[in-house]
């Protein structure tokens, strides 16, 4: 991580949030656009993470199903945390533009967080779960907006 020469101001907008994480304290995040969120969900789908979790009936089966997919899961987690990163005082050294795939970027972000002392799997999992929940809410809100727009648009040829 690189210290910022001047701390950034966190805008007072709904897609910026702070999370108080055990062992890390208060962290600041920015929910990315629906486009970037879709890229992370696509990465999860490609890795078969959801299917593996759904196919397990107990913790033992879940561990067995997920063990082969853990590198992909950690890369997805790193990608999401990297895309959402908005620390006022520090920037990630890992830049998205330097990697051909989101998975490669995510794996490197995960390594950077580990090197910076974020090695606690529990802390990363807590952030991952909260950010994923917020991304899903963003998708639901976008869907509702689209449905309302379609409902309110005049139908061509109809008397309005």
C-alpha positions as CSV (number, residue, x, y, z in Angstrom):
1,X,0.0,0.0,0.0
2,X,1.1,3.5,-0.7
3,X,0.4,6.5,1.6
4,X,-1.5,9.2,-0.2
5,X,0.3,12.6,-0.2
6,X,-3.0,14.2,0.6
7,X,-5.9,12.3,2.2
8,X,-8.9,12.1,0.0
9,X,-12.3,13.3,1.1
10,X,-15.0,10.6,1.1
11,X,-18.1,12.0,-0.7
12,X,-21.4,12.0,1.1
13,X,-23.1,9.7,-1.4
14,X,-24.9,6.4,-0.9
15,X,-22.4,4.3,-2.7
16,X,-19.6,5.2,-0.2
17,X,-19.6,3.3,3.1
18,X,-17.5,2.6,6.1
19,X,-17.2,-0.8,7.8
20,X,-15.8,-1.3,11.3
21,X,-13.8,-4.6,10.9
22,X,-12.3,-6.6,13.8
23,X,-8.5,-6.2,13.8
24,X,-8.6,-3.5,11.1
25,X,-10.9,-0.8,12.6
26,X,-12.9,1.5,10.3
27,X,-12.4,0.9,6.6
28,X,-13.8,3.0,3.7
29,X,-15.2,1.5,0.5
30,X,-16.9,2.6,-2.7
31,X,-19.5,0.4,-4.4
32,X,-18.5,0.3,-8.1
33,X,-20.8,0.8,-11.0
34,X,-23.2,-1.9,-12.0
35,X,-20.8,-2.7,-14.9
36,X,-17.9,-3.4,-12.6
37,X,-20.1,-5.3,-10.2
38,X,-21.3,-7.5,-13.1
39,X,-17.7,-8.3,-13.9
40,X,-17.1,-9.6,-10.4
41,X,-20.3,-11.6,-10.5
42,X,-19.3,-13.0,-13.8
43,X,-15.9,-14.0,-12.4
44,X,-17.7,-15.8,-9.5
45,X,-19.9,-17.6,-12.0
46,X,-17.0,-18.7,-14.2
47,X,-15.2,-20.2,-11.2
48,X,-18.3,-22.2,-10.2
49,X,-18.3,-20.8,-6.6
50,X,-22.1,-20.5,-6.2
51,X,-22.7,-24.0,-7.7
52,X,-20.1,-25.5,-5.4
53,X,-21.7,-23.9,-2.3
54,X,-25.2,-24.9,-3.3
55,X,-24.2,-28.5,-4.0
56,X,-23.0,-29.0,-0.5
57,X,-25.3,-30.5,2.2
58,X,-22.9,-29.9,5.2
59,X,-19.7,-28.2,6.2
60,X,-17.5,-31.3,5.2
61,X,-19.1,-31.3,1.7
62,X,-18.7,-27.6,1.4
63,X,-15.0,-27.8,2.2
64,X,-14.6,-30.6,-0.3
65,X,-16.5,-28.8,-3.0
66,X,-14.7,-25.5,-2.4
67,X,-11.1,-26.7,-1.9
68,X,-10.4,-26.9,-5.6
69,X,-12.0,-23.5,-6.1
70,X,-10.3,-21.6,-3.3
71,X,-7.7,-19.9,-5.5
72,X,-10.5,-18.6,-7.7
73,X,-12.6,-17.6,-4.7
74,X,-9.7,-15.6,-3.2
75,X,-9.0,-14.0,-6.6
76,X,-12.7,-12.9,-6.7
77,X,-12.5,-11.6,-3.2
78,X,-9.3,-9.6,-4.0
79,X,-10.9,-8.3,-7.2
80,X,-14.0,-7.0,-5.3
81,X,-11.9,-5.5,-2.5
82,X,-9.6,-3.9,-5.1
83,X,-12.5,-2.4,-7.1
84,X,-14.2,-1.1,-4.0
85,X,-11.0,0.2,-2.3
86,X,-11.4,3.9,-1.1
87,X,-9.1,4.3,1.8
88,X,-8.7,8.0,2.5
89,X,-5.0,7.7,3.5
90,X,-3.7,4.8,1.4
91,X,-3.9,3.6,-2.2
92,X,-3.3,0.1,-3.3
93,X,-0.1,-0.5,-5.2
94,X,-1.9,-3.0,-7.4
95,X,-3.6,-1.2,-10.3
96,X,-6.4,-2.8,-12.4
97,X,-4.9,-1.4,-15.6
98,X,-1.7,-3.5,-15.1
99,X,-3.5,-6.9,-15.4
100,X,-5.1,-8.6,-18.4
101,X,-7.8,-10.2,-16.4
102,X,-9.9,-9.4,-13.4
103,X,-8.8,-12.7,-11.8
104,X,-5.1,-11.8,-12.1
105,X,-5.8,-8.4,-10.6
106,X,-7.8,-9.9,-7.8
107,X,-5.1,-12.4,-6.9
108,X,-2.5,-9.6,-6.7
109,X,-4.8,-7.5,-4.6
110,X,-5.3,-10.4,-2.2
111,X,-1.5,-10.8,-2.0
112,X,-1.1,-7.1,-1.3
113,X,-3.7,-7.1,1.4
114,X,-2.0,-10.2,3.0
115,X,1.4,-8.4,2.9
116,X,-0.1,-5.3,4.5
117,X,-1.3,-7.4,7.5
118,X,-4.8,-8.2,6.3
119,X,-4.0,-11.8,6.4
120,X,-6.9,-12.6,8.7
121,X,-9.3,-14.6,6.6
122,X,-12.1,-13.5,9.0
123,X,-11.6,-9.8,8.2
124,X,-11.5,-10.3,4.5
125,X,-14.5,-12.6,4.6
126,X,-16.5,-10.0,6.7
127,X,-15.7,-7.3,4.2
128,X,-16.4,-9.6,1.2
129,X,-19.8,-10.5,2.6
130,X,-20.9,-7.0,3.3
131,X,-19.6,-5.6,-0.1
132,X,-21.3,-8.5,-1.9
133,X,-24.6,-7.8,-0.1
134,X,-24.3,-4.2,-1.2
135,X,-23.6,-5.1,-4.8
136,X,-26.7,-7.4,-4.9
137,X,-28.8,-4.5,-3.5
138,X,-27.4,-2.3,-6.2
139,X,-28.5,-4.8,-8.9
140,X,-32.0,-5.0,-7.3
141,X,-32.3,-1.2,-7.3
142,X,-31.2,-0.9,-10.9
143,X,-33.7,-3.6,-11.9
144,X,-36.5,-1.7,-10.1
145,X,-35.5,1.5,-11.8
146,X,-35.6,-0.2,-15.2
147,X,-39.0,-1.8,-14.5
148,X,-40.4,1.6,-13.4
149,X,-39.0,3.3,-16.5
150,X,-40.5,0.7,-18.8
151,X,-43.8,1.0,-17.0
152,X,-43.9,4.8,-17.3
153,X,-42.7,5.0,-20.9
154,X,-45.5,5.7,-23.4
155,X,-46.3,2.8,-25.7
156,X,-45.8,3.7,-29.3
157,X,-49.2,4.1,-31.0
158,X,-51.2,4.0,-27.8
159,X,-53.3,6.9,-26.6
160,X,-51.6,8.3,-23.4
